């Protein structure tokens, strides 16, 4: 998935991203697969933690291929 690739590209494990954005639920895996909808503020925070723009992080997430 796109978010997983971005996270891995930053050398972060799912737990690292969870710690960085101070979330405990839903698990990062459900965020990465688009199984949950997030508020815009949390989307921005996650994108910032990944070092990308929100549009880069979230565009195409609904696409099963993630690309």
ABEGO torsion letter per residue (X at the ends): XAAAAAAAAAGBBAAAAAAAAGBAOBBAAAAAAGABBBBAAAAAAAAAAAGBBAAAAABGAABAAGX
